[in-house]
Amino acid sequence: MSSRLVEVEPERLTGWVQRFTASHGAAQLAESPERLVLRAADGETADLEVPWPALRAPLSSSAVAEDDDDVGASVAALAAHAAADRTAVLLLLRRGGWAVGLARGGELLDGTHGTRYVQSRTAAGGWSQQRYARRRANQADGLVGAAAEGLVRLLAQGPPPEVVVPGGDRQLVADVLAAVPAVVRDRLDQLPRGPLLDVPDPRRRVLEEVAARARCVRVRVATNS
């Protein structure tokens, strides 16, 4: 079984499901507060992740037919849930740099970024490896420190975030969250956190792209072929 992940804007979700059922046949809908799963007549499935807080009262829908104009109350409820405006704090880290931003409704409200280089690991041994490890640790500390300072400044001057959108290197993201003052860390720890997004080296353009991606519904499409 092979699968692929797509990100669908809330406004396009109904049309996406209609095209899915038109291509693969009427689909049975299984649902939970965290996801909706469409299983089409030909065996292909579409797993729609519910973003942010789970749907409090998911609605039931018996089936989605290829000629059905109403793709089901559950899909419509998911689209409305994803489209709701939320202020998101974006935290993007890679070895080549960092970026933090605030976004709402798919638009970047404010953001800042910086370039820092952290070398890759090496297979060298002995003293060379130890010197390299110290240099790499210093580079990583500089990257984390700069990103943490940028994040604190951003949160101090912008609207309070409602969700956290991380991207890039998981460990570097965790290190930045650990490096901010406790009052900021506790505040962010209480917020819903999205999945770690795959991003290139963070720049202003990447922040703008992630601002739009933050409100998308992630759909895992799996096929038996």
C-alpha positions in Angstrom: 0.0 0.0 0.0 1.3 3.4 -0.9 0.3 6.8 0.4 0.8 10.5 -0.1 0.1 13.5 2.0 -1.7 16.6 0.7 -2.6 19.8 2.3 -6.1 21.2 1.4 -7.3 24.7 2.1 -10.6 24.7 4.0 -12.4 26.5 1.2 -11.4 23.7 -1.2 -12.1 20.7 1.0 -15.7 20.1 -0.2 -14.6 20.2 -3.8 -11.6 17.9 -3.0 -13.9 15.3 -1.5 -16.3 15.5 -4.4 -13.4 14.9 -6.8 -12.2 12.0 -4.7 -15.5 10.3 -4.7 -16.0 11.0 -8.4 -12.7 9.3 -9.2 -13.0 6.4 -6.7 -16.7 5.8 -6.2 -19.1 6.4 -3.3 -17.2 6.5 0.0 -18.2 5.4 3.5 -17.3 7.9 6.2 -15.9 6.8 9.6 -15.2 9.6 12.0 -13.8 10.5 15.4 -13.0 13.8 17.1 -9.5 13.7 15.6 -10.1 12.5 12.0 -12.5 11.7 9.3 -11.7 8.7 7.1 -13.3 8.2 3.7 -13.1 4.7 2.2 -14.1 4.7 -1.4 -15.6 1.8 -3.4 -12.3 0.9 -5.1 -10.5 0.6 -1.8 -8.7 4.0 -1.8 -8.9 5.8 1.5 -8.6 9.5 2.5 -7.7 10.2 6.1 -8.6 13.8 6.9 -6.9 15.1 10.1 -8.9 17.5 12.3 -6.6 20.4 13.0 -6.2 22.0 16.4 -8.7 21.2 19.1 -10.7 18.2 18.0 -14.3 18.7 16.8 -16.4 18.7 19.9 -19.4 17.1 18.4 -18.6 15.4 15.1 -21.6 15.0 12.9 -22.5 11.7 11.3 -22.8 11.1 7.5 -23.8 7.7 6.1 -22.1 7.8 2.7 -20.7 10.2 0.1 -21.9 9.4 -3.4 -20.2 10.6 -6.5 -23.3 12.4 -7.6 -24.1 13.9 -4.2 -24.0 17.7 -4.2 -23.9 17.7 -0.4 -20.6 15.8 0.6 -21.8 15.3 4.1 -22.3 17.3 7.2 -19.1 16.0 8.7 -16.9 17.2 5.9 -18.7 20.6 6.0 -18.2 20.8 9.7 -14.5 20.0 9.4 -14.0 22.7 6.7 -15.7 25.3 8.9 -13.6 24.2 11.9 -10.4 24.5 9.9 -11.4 27.9 8.4 -12.0 29.5 11.8 -9.5 32.4 12.4 -6.8 31.5 14.9 -3.7 33.4 15.7 -0.8 31.0 15.2 2.8 31.4 16.3 5.1 30.0 13.7 8.4 28.5 14.9 10.7 27.3 12.1 14.2 26.0 12.7 16.8 24.3 10.4 20.6 24.2 10.6 20.7 27.0 8.0 18.6 29.5 10.0 15.5 30.3 12.0 12.2 32.2 11.6 9.4 33.1 13.9 6.1 34.7 13.0 2.5 35.4 13.9 -0.2 34.5 11.4 -4.0 34.6 11.2 -6.4 33.6 8.5 -3.6 32.4 6.3 -1.8 35.7 6.3 1.5 36.6 8.0 0.9 39.4 10.6 4.5 39.8 11.7 7.7 37.9 11.6 11.5 37.9 11.7 14.2 35.5 10.7 18.0 35.0 10.8 20.7 32.9 9.2 22.9 30.8 11.3 25.0 27.8 10.2 25.2 24.6 12.1 27.5 22.0 10.6 26.5 18.4 10.0 27.8 15.6 12.0 31.1 14.1 11.1 32.6 10.6 11.3 36.0 11.8 12.4 37.5 10.5 15.6 39.8 11.5 18.4 40.6 15.1 19.2 39.3 16.2 15.8 35.9 14.9 16.6 35.8 16.5 20.0 36.8 19.9 18.6 34.2 19.5 15.9 31.6 18.5 18.4 32.3 21.6 20.6 32.2 23.9 17.5 28.9 22.4 16.3 27.4 22.7 19.8 28.4 26.4 19.9 26.9 26.9 16.5 23.6 25.2 17.6 23.6 27.3 20.8 23.9 30.5 18.8 21.1 29.5 16.5 18.8 28.5 19.4 19.6 31.7 21.3 18.9 34.0 18.4 15.6 32.2 17.7 14.5 32.3 21.3 15.2 36.0 21.5 13.3 36.7 18.3 10.4 34.6 19.6 10.2 36.5 22.9 10.3 39.9 21.1 7.6 38.8 18.7 5.2 37.6 21.4 5.8 40.8 23.4 4.6 43.1 20.6 1.9 41.0 18.9 -1.5 39.5 19.6 -1.6 36.5 21.9 -1.2 33.2 19.9 -3.9 30.5 20.1 -1.9 27.7 18.4 1.7 26.7 17.8 2.9 25.7 14.3 6.4 24.1 14.4 8.5 23.3 11.4 11.9 22.0 10.4 14.3 20.3 12.8 12.4 18.8 15.7 15.3 18.9 18.2 16.1 22.6 17.4 12.4 23.5 17.9 12.4 21.8 21.2 15.6 23.5 22.2 14.2 27.0 21.4 11.1 26.3 23.5 13.3 25.2 26.3 15.4 28.3 26.0 12.7 31.0 26.4 11.8 32.3 29.8 9.6 30.0 31.9 6.6 32.4 31.7 6.7 32.3 27.9 7.4 28.5 27.8 4.5 27.8 30.1 2.2 29.9 28.0 3.2 28.1 24.8 3.0 24.7 26.4 -0.7 25.3 27.1 -1.5 25.9 23.4 -2.5 23.3 20.8 0.5 22.3 18.7 0.3 21.3 15.1 2.4 18.6 13.4 6.0 19.4 12.6 6.0 20.8 9.0 8.7 20.0 6.5 10.2 23.4 5.5 13.3 24.7 3.6 15.7 27.0 5.3 13.5 29.6 7.0 13.2 33.0 5.2 10.4 35.6 5.0 8.9 33.7 2.0 8.8 30.5 3.9 7.0 32.2 6.8 4.4 33.4 4.4 4.0 29.9 3.0 3.6 28.3 6.4 1.1 31.0 7.4 -1.1 29.7 4.6 -0.3 26.0 5.3 -1.2 26.4 9.0 -5.0 26.5 8.2 -5.0 23.6 5.8 -6.5 20.2 6.4 -3.9 17.4 6.1 -5.1 14.5 4.1 -3.3 11.1 3.8 -4.4 9.3 0.7 -3.7 5.6 0.6 -4.1 3.2 -2.3 -3.8 -0.5 -2.6 -2.0 -0.3 -6.0 
